Amino acid sequence: MVKKRGKRGFGGWTFLIGVVLAVVLGLLGALTATWLWILVAIGLIVGLLNITEDEVSSFLMAGAVLIIASAFGQDVMSAIPLVNNVLQALLAIFVPATIVVAIRHVFVLARH
């Protein structure tokens, strides 16, 4: 996938909108099942459209760290509901995106 410097494609905008939406929804309160599904769908779109071959390793490392920190952070931050909600919303985007990118990368590795 070729990206032009300074221009965002559909995947780039989806990622940006998804992260902003996750933070805003998390700050507004607990997420409903509908919003969680929407965030998961955004994560799938990001994983499918936004990550190029050159970005896979960096994205997987950053995604894994974010997922681990958010998952453990929810336990630690459970006393602060707003932070807990934001972490849950970010997990709803990054878990599916990271899984999709990892599966795509495994297929690329299997072809070589």
C-alpha positions in Angstrom: 0.0 0.0 0.0 1.5 3.3 -1.0 1.0 6.3 1.2 1.6 9.9 0.2 3.4 12.1 2.6 1.1 14.7 4.2 -2.1 13.0 2.9 -4.3 10.6 4.9 -6.2 7.8 3.2 -9.4 6.3 4.5 -7.5 4.0 6.9 -5.5 7.0 8.3 -8.7 9.0 8.9 -10.4 6.0 10.4 -7.5 5.5 12.9 -7.5 9.2 13.9 -11.3 9.3 14.3 -11.3 6.0 16.1 -8.8 7.1 18.7 -10.5 10.5 19.3 -13.9 8.7 19.5 -12.5 6.2 22.0 -11.1 8.9 24.2 -14.3 11.0 24.0 -16.6 8.1 24.6 -14.5 6.9 27.5 -14.6 10.3 29.1 -18.4 10.4 28.7 -18.9 7.2 30.7 -19.2 3.5 30.3 -19.4 2.2 26.8 -22.5 0.5 25.5 -22.4 -2.7 23.4 -23.2 -0.7 20.3 -20.3 1.7 20.8 -17.9 -1.2 21.5 -18.9 -2.9 18.3 -18.4 0.4 16.4 -14.9 0.7 17.9 -14.1 -2.9 17.1 -15.2 -2.3 13.5 -12.9 0.8 13.4 -10.1 -1.4 14.7 -10.7 -4.0 11.9 -10.6 -1.3 9.3 -7.4 0.2 10.7 -5.8 -3.2 10.7 -6.8 -4.0 7.2 -6.2 -0.6 5.5 -3.8 1.5 7.5 -0.7 -0.5 8.2 1.8 -1.0 5.4 4.5 -3.7 5.2 7.1 -1.3 6.4 5.0 -0.4 9.5 4.1 -3.9 10.6 6.9 -4.5 13.1 6.5 -1.0 14.7 2.7 -1.3 14.8 2.8 -4.8 16.4 5.2 -3.7 19.0 3.3 -0.5 19.8 0.0 -2.3 19.7 1.2 -5.1 22.0 2.5 -2.6 24.5 -0.7 -0.6 24.3 -2.8 -3.7 24.8 -0.8 -4.9 27.7 -0.6 -1.5 29.4 -4.3 -0.9 28.9 -5.3 -4.3 30.1 -3.2 -4.1 33.3 -4.0 -0.4 33.6 -7.7 -1.2 33.9 -7.0 -3.1 37.0 -4.9 -0.4 38.5 -7.1 2.5 37.4 -10.4 0.9 38.4 -10.7 3.5 41.1 -10.8 6.2 38.4 -13.8 5.2 36.2 -13.0 7.8 33.4 -9.5 6.5 32.8 -10.8 2.9 33.0 -13.4 3.7 30.4 -10.8 5.3 28.0 -8.5 2.3 28.4 -11.4 -0.1 27.6 -12.3 2.0 24.5 -8.7 2.0 23.3 -8.6 -1.8 23.8 -11.7 -2.1 21.6 -9.8 -0.5 18.7 -6.3 -1.8 19.2 -7.0 -5.5 20.0 -8.8 -6.2 16.6 -6.3 -4.0 14.7 -3.3 -5.8 16.2 -4.8 -9.2 15.6 -5.6 -8.4 11.9 -2.1 -7.0 11.3 -0.5 -10.0 13.1 -2.5 -12.5 11.0 -1.7 -10.6 7.8 2.0 -10.7 8.7 1.9 -14.4 9.4 0.6 -15.0 5.9 3.3 -12.8 4.5 6.0 -14.8 6.4 4.4 -18.1 5.3 4.7 -17.0 1.6 8.5 -16.4 1.9 
